Amino acid sequence: MEILLLVLFVLLIPVIILAGIFCILAALLLVPVVLLTLPVAIPMWILAAPWALLPEREDAT
């Protein structure tokens, strides 16, 4: 039983390390994407916000 747990931990440690590396790389790749889309997204939010606050019209077709 102890050997099974030891093997399990020996197999899990590299998997956890690789998952951590993958998460760091994914975050580094996503940072420029987010930073490039913010200048477009923020004005769109500002323009869309007043319309979102208005009540829905009944006669809209």
PDB file of N, CA, C and O in Angstrom:
ATOM      1  N   MET A   1       0.826  -1.203   0.000  1.00  0.00           N
ATOM      2  CA  MET A   1       0.000   0.000   0.000  1.00  0.00           C
ATOM      3  C   MET A   1       0.865   1.259   0.000  1.00  0.00           C
ATOM      4  O   MET A   1       0.577   2.229  -0.701  1.00  0.00           O
ATOM      5  N   GLU A   2       1.922   1.222   0.794  1.00  0.00           N
ATOM      6  CA  GLU A   2       2.809   2.386   0.830  1.00  0.00           C
ATOM      7  C   GLU A   2       3.502   2.601  -0.511  1.00  0.00           C
ATOM      8  O   GLU A   2       3.726   3.734  -0.936  1.00  0.00           O
ATOM      9  N   ILE A   3       3.836   1.494  -1.170  1.00  0.00           N
ATOM     10  CA  ILE A   3       4.496   1.593  -2.475  1.00  0.00           C
ATOM     11  C   ILE A   3       3.546   2.223  -3.489  1.00  0.00           C
ATOM     12  O   ILE A   3       3.953   3.036  -4.319  1.00  0.00           O
ATOM     13  N   LEU A   4       2.276   1.836  -3.409  1.00  0.00           N
ATOM     14  CA  LEU A   4       1.282   2.397  -4.323  1.00  0.00           C
ATOM     15  C   LEU A   4       1.148   3.910  -4.121  1.00  0.00           C
ATOM     16  O   LEU A   4       1.078   4.667  -5.090  1.00  0.00           O
ATOM     17  N   LEU A   5       1.114   4.340  -2.866  1.00  0.00           N
ATOM     18  CA  LEU A   5       1.043   5.774  -2.584  1.00  0.00           C
ATOM     19  C   LEU A   5       2.297   6.498  -3.064  1.00  0.00           C
ATOM     20  O   LEU A   5       2.215   7.603  -3.601  1.00  0.00           O
ATOM     21  N   LEU A   6       3.452   5.876  -2.870  1.00  0.00           N
ATOM     22  CA  LEU A   6       4.708   6.473  -3.317  1.00  0.00           C
ATOM     23  C   LEU A   6       4.712   6.639  -4.832  1.00  0.00           C
ATOM     24  O   LEU A   6       5.089   7.694  -5.342  1.00  0.00           O
ATOM     25  N   VAL A   7       4.298   5.607  -5.546  1.00  0.00           N
ATOM     26  CA  VAL A   7       4.236   5.680  -7.013  1.00  0.00           C
ATOM     27  C   VAL A   7       3.244   6.759  -7.441  1.00  0.00           C
ATOM     28  O   VAL A   7       3.500   7.508  -8.384  1.00  0.00           O
ATOM     29  N   LEU A   8       2.112   6.831  -6.743  1.00  0.00           N
ATOM     30  CA  LEU A   8       1.102   7.836  -7.073  1.00  0.00           C
ATOM     31  C   LEU A   8       1.666   9.245  -6.918  1.00  0.00           C
ATOM     32  O   LEU A   8       1.474  10.091  -7.791  1.00  0.00           O
ATOM     33  N   PHE A   9       2.364   9.500  -5.806  1.00  0.00           N
ATOM     34  CA  PHE A   9       2.952  10.820  -5.587  1.00  0.00           C
ATOM     35  C   PHE A   9       4.062  11.114  -6.593  1.00  0.00           C
ATOM     36  O   PHE A   9       4.188  12.245  -7.062  1.00  0.00           O
ATOM     37  N   VAL A  10       4.865  10.105  -6.927  1.00  0.00           N
ATOM     38  CA  VAL A  10       5.952  10.298  -7.896  1.00  0.00           C
ATOM     39  C   VAL A  10       5.382  10.642  -9.267  1.00  0.00           C
ATOM     40  O   VAL A  10       5.984  11.412 -10.015  1.00  0.00           O
ATOM     41  N   LEU A  11       4.220  10.072  -9.598  1.00  0.00           N
ATOM     42  CA  LEU A  11       3.596  10.386 -10.882  1.00  0.00           C
ATOM     43  C   LEU A  11       2.865  11.727 -10.841  1.00  0.00           C
ATOM     44  O   LEU A  11       2.792  12.429 -11.850  1.00  0.00           O
ATOM     45  N   LEU A  12       2.329  12.077  -9.685  1.00  0.00           N
ATOM     46  CA  LEU A  12       1.544  13.304  -9.600  1.00  0.00           C
ATOM     47  C   LEU A  12       2.408  14.562  -9.573  1.00  0.00           C
ATOM     48  O   LEU A  12       2.000  15.601 -10.091  1.00  0.00           O
ATOM     49  N   ILE A  13       3.585  14.479  -8.979  1.00  0.00           N
ATOM     50  CA  ILE A  13       4.428  15.673  -8.847  1.00  0.00           C
ATOM     51  C   ILE A  13       4.787  16.268 -10.215  1.00  0.00           C
ATOM     52  O   ILE A  13       4.622  17.475 -10.395  1.00  0.00           O
ATOM     53  N   PRO A  14       5.270  15.481 -11.189  1.00  0.00           N
ATOM     54  CA  PRO A  14       5.559  16.083 -12.503  1.00  0.00           C
ATOM     55  C   PRO A  14       4.309  16.614 -13.197  1.00  0.00           C
ATOM     56  O   PRO A  14       4.369  17.623 -13.899  1.00  0.00           O
ATOM     57  N   VAL A  15       3.181  15.939 -13.002  1.00  0.00           N
ATOM     58  CA  VAL A  15       1.939  16.409 -13.621  1.00  0.00           C
ATOM     59  C   VAL A  15       1.558  17.771 -13.050  1.00  0.00           C
ATOM     60  O   VAL A  15       1.157  18.666 -13.795  1.00  0.00           O
ATOM     61  N   ILE A  16       1.679  17.934 -11.744  1.00  0.00           N
ATOM     62  CA  ILE A  16       1.360  19.212 -11.110  1.00  0.00           C
ATOM     63  C   ILE A  16       2.327  20.298 -11.584  1.00  0.00           C
ATOM     64  O   ILE A  16       1.916  21.430 -11.841  1.00  0.00           O
ATOM     65  N   ILE A  17       3.603  19.956 -11.698  1.00  0.00           N
ATOM     66  CA  ILE A  17       4.600  20.930 -12.172  1.00  0.00           C
ATOM     67  C   ILE A  17       4.292  21.349 -13.608  1.00  0.00           C
ATOM     68  O   ILE A  17       4.338  22.535 -13.935  1.00  0.00           O
ATOM     69  N   LEU A  18       3.977  20.372 -14.466  1.00  0.00           N
ATOM     70  CA  LEU A  18       3.659  20.695 -15.859  1.00  0.00           C
ATOM     71  C   LEU A  18       2.387  21.534 -15.958  1.00  0.00           C
ATOM     72  O   LEU A  18       2.305  22.443 -16.784  1.00  0.00           O
ATOM     73  N   ALA A  19       1.403  21.234 -15.126  1.00  0.00           N
ATOM     74  CA  ALA A  19       0.169  22.023 -15.133  1.00  0.00           C
ATOM     75  C   ALA A  19       0.457  23.461 -14.706  1.00  0.00           C
ATOM     76  O   ALA A  19      -0.103  24.401 -15.270  1.00  0.00           O
ATOM     77  N   GLY A  20       1.324  23.632 -13.718  1.00  0.00           N
ATOM     78  CA  GLY A  20       1.693  24.979 -13.290  1.00  0.00           C
ATOM     79  C   GLY A  20       2.404  25.744 -14.389  1.00  0.00           C
ATOM     80  O   GLY A  20       2.120  26.921 -14.613  1.00  0.00           O
ATOM     81  N   ILE A  21       3.330  25.081 -15.078  1.00  0.00           N
ATOM     82  CA  ILE A  21       4.041  25.725 -16.190  1.00  0.00           C
ATOM     83  C   ILE A  21       3.060  26.112 -17.288  1.00  0.00           C
ATOM     84  O   ILE A  21       3.144  27.204 -17.850  1.00  0.00           O
ATOM     85  N   PHE A  22       2.124  25.207 -17.592  1.00  0.00           N
ATOM     86  CA  PHE A  22       1.127  25.487 -18.623  1.00  0.00           C
ATOM     87  C   PHE A  22       0.278  26.699 -18.250  1.00  0.00           C
ATOM     88  O   PHE A  22       0.001  27.549 -19.096  1.00  0.00           O
ATOM     89  N   CYS A  23      -0.134  26.780 -16.986  1.00  0.00           N
ATOM     90  CA  CYS A  23      -0.967  27.908 -16.542  1.00  0.00           C
ATOM     91  C   CYS A  23      -0.199  29.223 -16.645  1.00  0.00           C
ATOM     92  O   CYS A  23      -0.759  30.240 -17.055  1.00  0.00           O
ATOM     93  N   ILE A  24       1.074  29.204 -16.276  1.00  0.00           N
ATOM     94  CA  ILE A  24       1.889  30.420 -16.361  1.00  0.00           C
ATOM     95  C   ILE A  24       2.050  30.846 -17.821  1.00  0.00           C
ATOM     96  O   ILE A  24       1.923  32.029 -18.139  1.00  0.00           O
ATOM     97  N   LEU A  25       2.329  29.890 -18.708  1.00  0.00           N
ATOM     98  CA  LEU A  25       2.478  30.225 -20.125  1.00  0.00           C
ATOM     99  C   LEU A  25       1.174  30.740 -20.714  1.00  0.00           C
ATOM    100  O   LEU A  25       1.177  31.699 -21.486  1.00  0.00           O
ATOM    101  N   ALA A  26       0.052  30.107 -20.354  1.00  0.00           N
ATOM    102  CA  ALA A  26      -1.244  30.563 -20.861  1.00  0.00           C
ATOM    103  C   ALA A  26      -1.530  31.985 -20.386  1.00  0.00           C
ATOM    104  O   ALA A  26      -2.034  32.805 -21.153  1.00  0.00           O
ATOM    105  N   ALA A  27      -1.212  32.280 -19.129  1.00  0.00           N
ATOM    106  CA  ALA A  27      -1.439  33.628 -18.602  1.00  0.00           C
ATOM    107  C   ALA A  27      -0.560  34.643 -19.334  1.00  0.00           C
ATOM    108  O   ALA A  27      -1.015  35.742 -19.652  1.00  0.00           O
ATOM    109  N   LEU A  28       0.690  34.281 -19.602  1.00  0.00           N
ATOM    110  CA  LEU A  28       1.588  35.204 -20.306  1.00  0.00           C
ATOM    111  C   LEU A  28       1.116  35.466 -21.732  1.00  0.00           C
ATOM    112  O   LEU A  28       1.283  36.570 -22.250  1.00  0.00           O
ATOM    113  N   LEU A  29       0.526  34.453 -22.367  1.00  0.00           N
ATOM    114  CA  LEU A  29       0.024  34.647 -23.725  1.00  0.00           C
ATOM    115  C   LEU A  29      -1.263  35.466 -23.734  1.00  0.00           C
ATOM    116  O   LEU A  29      -1.524  36.197 -24.690  1.00  0.00           O
ATOM    117  N   LEU A  30      -2.073  35.348 -22.674  1.00  0.00           N
ATOM    118  CA  LEU A  30      -3.355  36.051 -22.651  1.00  0.00           C
ATOM    119  C   LEU A  30      -3.222  37.515 -22.245  1.00  0.00           C
ATOM    120  O   LEU A  30      -4.084  38.325 -22.586  1.00  0.00           O
ATOM    121  N   VAL A  31      -2.165  37.869 -21.527  1.00  0.00           N
ATOM    122  CA  VAL A  31      -2.007  39.262 -21.074  1.00  0.00           C
ATOM    123  C   VAL A  31      -1.974  40.234 -22.254  1.00  0.00           C
ATOM    124  O   VAL A  31      -2.711  41.219 -22.221  1.00  0.00           O
ATOM    125  N   PRO A  32      -1.160  40.016 -23.297  1.00  0.00           N
ATOM    126  CA  PRO A  32      -1.188  40.974 -24.411  1.00  0.00           C
ATOM    127  C   PRO A  32      -2.528  41.003 -25.127  1.00  0.00           C
ATOM    128  O   PRO A  32      -2.943  42.056 -25.611  1.00  0.00           O
ATOM    129  N   VAL A  33      -3.214  39.866 -25.204  1.00  0.00           N
ATOM    130  CA  VAL A  33      -4.525  39.840 -25.862  1.00  0.00           C
ATOM    131  C   VAL A  33      -5.504  40.720 -25.098  1.00  0.00           C
ATOM    132  O   VAL A  33      -6.236  41.509 -25.696  1.00  0.00           O
ATOM    133  N   VAL A  34      -5.517  40.584 -23.776  1.00  0.00           N
ATOM    134  CA  VAL A  34      -6.421  41.395 -22.951  1.00  0.00           C
ATOM    135  C   VAL A  34      -6.050  42.868 -23.057  1.00  0.00           C
ATOM    136  O   VAL A  34      -6.928  43.721 -23.188  1.00  0.00           O
ATOM    137  N   LEU A  35      -4.758  43.175 -23.003  1.00  0.00           N
ATOM    138  CA  LEU A  35      -4.335  44.575 -23.066  1.00  0.00           C
ATOM    139  C   LEU A  35      -4.648  45.206 -24.420  1.00  0.00           C
ATOM    140  O   LEU A  35      -4.939  46.400 -24.497  1.00  0.00           O
ATOM    141  N   LEU A  36      -4.590  44.408 -25.489  1.00  0.00           N
ATOM    142  CA  LEU A  36      -4.905  44.948 -26.810  1.00  0.00           C
ATOM    143  C   LEU A  36      -6.405  45.149 -27.003  1.00  0.00           C
ATOM    144  O   LEU A  36      -6.816  46.043 -27.743  1.00  0.00           O
ATOM    145  N   THR A  37      -7.229  44.329 -26.347  1.00  0.00           N
ATOM    146  CA  THR A  37      -8.676  44.469 -26.534  1.00  0.00           C
ATOM    147  C   THR A  37      -9.286  45.516 -25.614  1.00  0.00           C
ATOM    148  O   THR A  37     -10.380  46.005 -25.896  1.00  0.00           O
ATOM    149  N   LEU A  38      -8.617  45.875 -24.521  1.00  0.00           N
ATOM    150  CA  LEU A  38      -9.193  46.857 -23.597  1.00  0.00           C
ATOM    151  C   LEU A  38      -9.451  48.223 -24.242  1.00  0.00           C
ATOM    152  O   LEU A  38     -10.505  48.805 -23.984  1.00  0.00           O
ATOM    153  N   PRO A  39      -8.542  48.767 -25.071  1.00  0.00           N
ATOM    154  CA  PRO A  39      -8.841  50.073 -25.678  1.00  0.00           C
ATOM    155  C   PRO A  39     -10.083  50.048 -26.561  1.00  0.00           C
ATOM    156  O   PRO A  39     -10.718  51.084 -26.758  1.00  0.00           O
ATOM    157  N   VAL A  40     -10.437  48.889 -27.093  1.00  0.00           N
ATOM    158  CA  VAL A  40     -11.658  48.770 -27.892  1.00  0.00           C
ATOM    159  C   VAL A  40     -12.856  48.512 -26.989  1.00  0.00           C
ATOM    160  O   VAL A  40     -13.936  49.058 -27.216  1.00  0.00           O
ATOM    161  N   ALA A  41     -12.669  47.686 -25.969  1.00  0.00           N
ATOM    162  CA  ALA A  41     -13.792  47.258 -25.138  1.00  0.00           C
ATOM    163  C   ALA A  41     -14.299  48.376 -24.238  1.00  0.00           C
ATOM    164  O   ALA A  41     -15.509  48.525 -24.070  1.00  0.00           O
ATOM    165  N   ILE A  42     -13.408  49.159 -23.660  1.00  0.00           N
ATOM    166  CA  ILE A  42     -13.842  50.176 -22.690  1.00  0.00           C
ATOM    167  C   ILE A  42     -14.740  51.237 -23.344  1.00  0.00           C
ATOM    168  O   ILE A  42     -15.789  51.548 -22.780  1.00  0.00           O
ATOM    169  N   PRO A  43     -14.384  51.808 -24.503  1.00  0.00           N
ATOM    170  CA  PRO A  43     -15.326  52.757 -25.123  1.00  0.00           C
ATOM    171  C   PRO A  43     -16.657  52.111 -25.489  1.00  0.00           C
ATOM    172  O   PRO A  43     -17.699  52.764 -25.425  1.00  0.00           O
ATOM    173  N   MET A  44     -16.634  50.834 -25.871  1.00  0.00           N
ATOM    174  CA  MET A  44     -17.888  50.156 -26.204  1.00  0.00           C
ATOM    175  C   MET A  44     -18.754  50.013 -24.959  1.00  0.00           C
ATOM    176  O   MET A  44     -19.972  50.175 -25.033  1.00  0.00           O
ATOM    177  N   TRP A  45     -18.142  49.710 -23.813  1.00  0.00           N
ATOM    178  CA  TRP A  45     -18.901  49.626 -22.561  1.00  0.00           C
ATOM    179  C   TRP A  45     -19.501  50.986 -22.226  1.00  0.00           C
ATOM    180  O   TRP A  45     -20.655  51.082 -21.808  1.00  0.00           O
ATOM    181  N   ILE A  46     -18.699  52.045 -22.415  1.00  0.00           N
ATOM    182  CA  ILE A  46     -19.183  53.393 -22.079  1.00  0.00           C
ATOM    183  C   ILE A  46     -20.346  53.777 -22.996  1.00  0.00           C
ATOM    184  O   ILE A  46     -21.321  54.381 -22.548  1.00  0.00           O
ATOM    185  N   LEU A  47     -20.242  53.427 -24.277  1.00  0.00           N
ATOM    186  CA  LEU A  47     -21.314  53.762 -25.210  1.00  0.00           C
ATOM    187  C   LEU A  47     -22.563  52.925 -24.963  1.00  0.00           C
ATOM    188  O   LEU A  47     -23.679  53.411 -25.147  1.00  0.00           O
ATOM    189  N   ALA A  48     -22.390  51.683 -24.552  1.00  0.00           N
ATOM    190  CA  ALA A  48     -23.528  50.787 -24.367  1.00  0.00           C
ATOM    191  C   ALA A  48     -24.209  50.981 -23.020  1.00  0.00           C
ATOM    192  O   ALA A  48     -25.377  50.621 -22.874  1.00  0.00           O
ATOM    193  N   ALA A  49     -23.520  51.536 -22.038  1.00  0.00           N
ATOM    194  CA  ALA A  49     -24.068  51.616 -20.682  1.00  0.00           C
ATOM    195  C   ALA A  49     -25.375  52.406 -20.599  1.00  0.00           C
ATOM    196  O   ALA A  49     -26.303  51.929 -19.947  1.00  0.00           O
ATOM    197  N   PRO A  50     -25.509  53.600 -21.226  1.00  0.00           N
ATOM    198  CA  PRO A  50     -26.788  54.320 -21.087  1.00  0.00           C
ATOM    199  C   PRO A  50     -27.970  53.531 -21.642  1.00  0.00           C
ATOM    200  O   PRO A  50     -29.069  53.591 -21.091  1.00  0.00           O
ATOM    201  N   TRP A  51     -27.751  52.793 -22.728  1.00  0.00           N
ATOM    202  CA  TRP A  51     -28.843  52.006 -23.312  1.00  0.00           C
ATOM    203  C   TRP A  51     -29.239  50.865 -22.390  1.00  0.00           C
ATOM    204  O   TRP A  51     -30.408  50.484 -22.335  1.00  0.00           O
ATOM    205  N   ALA A  52     -28.280  50.326 -21.677  1.00  0.00           N
ATOM    206  CA  ALA A  52     -28.587  49.224 -20.764  1.00  0.00           C
ATOM    207  C   ALA A  52     -29.399  49.707 -19.571  1.00  0.00           C
ATOM    208  O   ALA A  52     -30.141  48.928 -18.972  1.00  0.00           O
ATOM    209  N   LEU A  53     -29.266  50.984 -19.217  1.00  0.00           N
ATOM    210  CA  LEU A  53     -29.987  51.509 -18.057  1.00  0.00           C
ATOM    211  C   LEU A  53     -31.420  51.912 -18.384  1.00  0.00           C
ATOM    212  O   LEU A  53     -32.249  52.035 -17.482  1.00  0.00           O
ATOM    213  N   LEU A  54     -31.718  52.119 -19.666  1.00  0.00           N
ATOM    214  CA  LEU A  54     -33.070  52.531 -20.037  1.00  0.00           C
ATOM    215  C   LEU A  54     -34.040  51.360 -19.908  1.00  0.00           C
ATOM    216  O   LEU A  54     -33.660  50.215 -20.155  1.00  0.00           O
ATOM    217  N   PRO A  55     -35.289  51.632 -19.522  1.00  0.00           N
ATOM    218  CA  PRO A  55     -36.277  50.540 -19.476  1.00  0.00           C
ATOM    219  C   PRO A  55     -36.616  50.080 -20.892  1.00  0.00           C
ATOM    220  O   PRO A  55     -36.504  50.849 -21.847  1.00  0.00           O
ATOM    221  N   GLU A  56     -37.030  48.821 -21.018  1.00  0.00           N
ATOM    222  CA  GLU A  56     -37.380  48.281 -22.331  1.00  0.00           C
ATOM    223  C   GLU A  56     -38.645  48.941 -22.844  1.00  0.00           C
ATOM    224  O   GLU A  56     -39.586  49.191 -22.091  1.00  0.00           O
ATOM    225  N   ARG A  57     -38.651  49.222 -24.153  1.00  0.00           N
ATOM    226  CA  ARG A  57     -39.850  49.811 -24.754  1.00  0.00           C
ATOM    227  C   ARG A  57     -40.771  48.705 -25.215  1.00  0.00           C
ATOM    228  O   ARG A  57     -40.317  47.672 -25.708  1.00  0.00           O
ATOM    229  N   GLU A  58     -42.064  48.920 -25.055  1.00  0.00           N
ATOM    230  CA  GLU A  58     -43.053  47.906 -25.436  1.00  0.00           C
ATOM    231  C   GLU A  58     -43.230  47.851 -26.951  1.00  0.00           C
ATOM    232  O   GLU A  58     -43.460  46.777 -27.508  1.00  0.00           O
ATOM    233  N   ASP A  59     -43.123  49.015 -27.632  1.00  0.00           N
ATOM    234  CA  ASP A  59     -43.461  49.082 -29.051  1.00  0.00           C
ATOM    235  C   ASP A  59     -42.260  48.829 -29.966  1.00  0.00           C
ATOM    236  O   ASP A  59     -42.336  49.107 -31.162  1.00  0.00           O
ATOM    237  N   ALA A  60     -41.172  48.315 -29.435  1.00  0.00           N
ATOM    238  CA  ALA A  60     -39.992  48.051 -30.264  1.00  0.00           C
ATOM    239  C   ALA A  60     -40.276  46.881 -31.196  1.00  0.00           C
ATOM    240  O   ALA A  60     -40.692  45.809 -30.756  1.00  0.00           O
ATOM    241  N   THR A  61     -40.045  47.101 -32.498  1.00  0.00           N
ATOM    242  CA  THR A  61     -40.293  46.023 -33.465  1.00  0.00           C
ATOM    243  C   THR A  61     -39.022  45.707 -34.208  1.00  0.00           C
ATOM    244  O   THR A  61     -39.012  44.827 -35.069  1.00  0.00           O
TER     245      THR A  61
END
